[in-house]
Amino acid sequence: MKIGVLLSGCGVYDGAEIQESVLTLLAIEEINAEAVCISIDKPQHHVINHISGKEMKESRNILIESARITRGKIKSISDIQPSDIDALVIPGGFGSAKNLTDWAFKGPESIIIPEVKLLIVNLINVGKPIVALCVSPVVIAKALEGYIESHMTIGTNDKKSEYDISEFTLGIEKTGAKTEMKSIKEICIDKKNKIVTTPCYMMEGNILDIRKSILSAVKAIKDLI
């Protein structure tokens, strides 16, 4: 079984969340599957200093940055067909809301990169599972907007979070998706569309919480297949 892992760069504030990405690769190995890492061969929106949180005056490529996580083993999304993978996982990080979409700046009125939308829609069309971690449900929401009614979670108001879960939830619902409140220890499964979502670092938690959440989501892929 081959599972695609769509990365949006390297680093939580301007790319893919590294811990979520690495734990995804680990979980895929643990279910005896093969990870096929994928990214976008385009400049990322901007570069953030992860110590100060300030923008840096430089440009980086999403694919090249993502390759840092995968030890160089990665493919451009333009070279991937739905037949190449049995499922797809999208780790979180601001890259999903800055590089794969511009949700971070426009919310539900944002635009998704066409290649990303095409891959997601094609996977849905052939019934292959998709897992979206952390903030990445916004990518699924934009890809499927006006096409199908998906069902997902991005977190809950009942637990601590540094983000406005209500705002994200309302934004996702504006795209036509249904939402469900889930904690960091829970996953949401849309059995009809074979979409699995879990909040990960959208909620306060430690790396062990994230590890357990991601493993549960990746294990769900087997059942959906």
C-alpha positions in Angstrom: 0.0 0.0 0.0 1.3 3.4 -1.0 0.2 6.5 0.9 0.9 10.0 -0.4 2.1 12.7 2.0 1.5 16.2 0.7 3.9 18.6 2.2 3.7 22.4 2.1 7.3 23.4 3.0 9.3 22.9 6.2 8.4 24.7 9.4 5.1 25.3 11.2 4.8 29.1 10.5 5.5 29.0 6.8 5.3 25.4 5.7 4.5 21.9 6.9 4.5 21.2 10.7 7.6 19.1 11.0 6.6 17.0 14.0 3.2 16.2 12.4 5.0 15.3 9.1 7.6 13.1 10.7 5.0 11.3 12.9 2.9 10.8 9.7 5.9 9.0 8.0 6.4 6.9 11.1 2.8 5.9 11.3 2.8 4.9 7.7 5.7 2.6 8.3 4.0 1.2 11.3 1.0 0.0 9.3 3.4 -1.6 6.8 2.7 0.9 4.0 5.1 3.0 1.9 5.1 6.8 2.0 5.2 8.7 -1.3 6.1 12.3 -0.4 4.7 15.0 -2.6 5.1 18.8 -2.8 4.6 21.8 -5.0 7.4 23.2 -7.2 6.6 26.8 -6.5 7.9 29.6 -4.3 6.3 29.6 -0.8 4.3 32.7 0.3 7.0 34.0 2.6 9.8 32.9 5.0 9.3 33.2 8.8 12.1 33.3 11.4 10.8 30.5 13.8 12.5 32.1 16.8 11.3 35.7 16.4 8.2 35.0 14.4 9.2 37.8 12.0 9.2 37.6 8.2 12.6 37.3 6.5 13.6 38.9 3.3 14.3 35.8 1.3 12.5 33.4 -1.0 12.3 29.6 -0.7 10.8 26.9 -2.9 8.1 24.7 -1.4 9.4 21.5 -3.0 13.0 22.1 -2.0 12.0 23.0 1.6 9.8 19.9 1.9 12.7 17.7 0.8 14.4 18.7 4.1 11.8 16.6 5.9 12.0 13.6 3.6 15.8 13.4 3.3 15.5 14.4 -0.4 13.1 11.7 -1.4 10.1 13.6 -2.8 8.1 14.1 -6.0 6.5 17.1 -7.6 2.7 17.0 -7.5 2.8 17.3 -11.3 4.4 13.9 -11.5 1.7 12.1 -9.4 -1.4 10.5 -10.6 -4.2 9.1 -8.4 -3.2 5.6 -9.6 0.2 6.1 -8.0 -1.1 6.1 -4.4 -3.8 4.3 -2.4 -4.5 7.2 0.0 -3.2 10.7 0.9 -2.2 12.4 4.1 -1.9 16.2 4.4 0.1 17.2 7.6 -0.7 20.6 9.1 1.3 23.8 9.5 0.7 27.3 8.2 1.9 26.1 4.7 -1.6 24.6 4.2 -3.1 28.0 4.7 -0.4 30.0 3.0 1.1 27.8 0.3 -1.5 25.2 -0.7 -4.3 27.8 -0.2 -4.3 31.4 0.9 -6.8 30.7 3.7 -4.5 32.5 6.2 -5.2 35.8 4.4 -8.7 35.4 2.9 -10.4 32.7 5.0 -13.2 30.8 3.2 -12.9 33.2 0.2 -9.4 31.9 -0.4 -8.1 30.2 -3.5 -6.5 26.7 -3.6 -3.6 25.8 -5.9 -5.2 24.1 -8.9 -2.8 21.1 -8.9 -3.7 20.4 -5.2 -7.5 20.7 -5.9 -7.2 18.3 -8.9 -5.4 15.6 -6.9 -7.8 15.8 -4.1 -10.9 15.7 -6.3 -9.5 12.9 -8.4 -8.8 10.8 -5.3 -12.3 11.4 -4.0 -13.7 10.4 -7.4 -12.0 7.0 -7.3 -12.8 6.4 -3.6 -9.3 6.7 -2.1 -9.0 7.9 1.5 -7.7 11.3 2.5 -6.4 12.3 5.9 -6.1 16.0 6.8 -4.3 16.9 10.0 -4.4 20.1 12.1 -5.3 23.1 9.9 -5.3 21.1 6.6 -9.1 20.5 6.6 -9.2 23.9 5.0 -7.4 22.5 2.0 -10.0 19.7 1.7 -12.8 22.2 2.2 -11.6 24.4 -0.7 -10.9 21.5 -3.0 -14.4 20.1 -2.6 -16.3 23.4 -2.3 -19.4 23.3 -4.6 -18.7 19.6 -5.4 -19.6 17.4 -2.5 -20.6 17.9 1.1 -17.7 16.7 3.2 -17.6 16.1 7.0 -14.6 17.1 9.1 -13.2 18.6 12.3 -10.6 21.2 13.0 -10.8 21.2 16.8 -13.2 22.0 19.7 -14.2 24.9 21.8 -14.3 22.7 24.9 -10.5 22.5 25.2 -7.6 24.9 25.1 -6.3 26.2 21.8 -4.2 29.2 20.7 -6.4 29.5 17.6 -10.0 30.7 17.1 -11.6 27.3 16.5 -15.0 28.9 16.1 -13.8 31.1 13.3 -12.1 28.2 11.5 -15.2 26.1 11.9 -17.5 28.7 10.6 -15.2 29.3 7.7 -15.1 25.6 6.7 -18.9 25.5 6.9 -19.1 28.5 4.5 -17.5 26.3 1.9 -20.4 23.8 2.3 -18.7 21.2 4.6 -20.2 19.9 7.8 -18.1 20.2 10.9 -17.8 18.3 14.2 -16.1 19.4 17.4 -13.3 16.9 18.3 -10.4 17.1 20.8 -6.7 16.3 20.1 -7.4 12.7 21.3 -10.2 12.1 18.7 -10.5 11.7 15.0 -13.4 12.4 12.7 -14.3 9.9 10.0 -16.4 10.9 7.0 -17.1 7.3 5.9 -19.1 8.3 2.8 -16.3 10.4 1.3 -13.5 8.5 3.1 -12.0 11.6 4.7 -10.3 11.5 8.1 -9.5 14.6 10.1 -8.0 15.2 13.5 -7.0 18.6 15.2 -3.4 17.8 16.2 -1.6 21.1 17.1 -4.8 23.2 16.5 -5.3 22.2 20.1 -2.9 22.5 23.0 -1.1 19.2 23.5 2.3 17.5 23.6 4.1 15.5 21.0 2.8 12.2 22.5 -0.8 13.4 22.0 0.0 14.3 18.4 1.7 10.9 17.8 -1.3 9.0 19.1 -3.8 11.1 17.1 -1.9 10.7 13.8 -1.4 7.0 14.3 -5.2 6.6 14.8 -5.9 8.6 11.7 -3.4 6.7 9.6 -4.7 3.3 10.9 -8.2 4.4 9.8 -7.0 4.4 6.2 -6.8 0.6 6.2 -10.5 0.3 7.2 -11.6 2.8 4.6 -9.6 1.1 1.8 
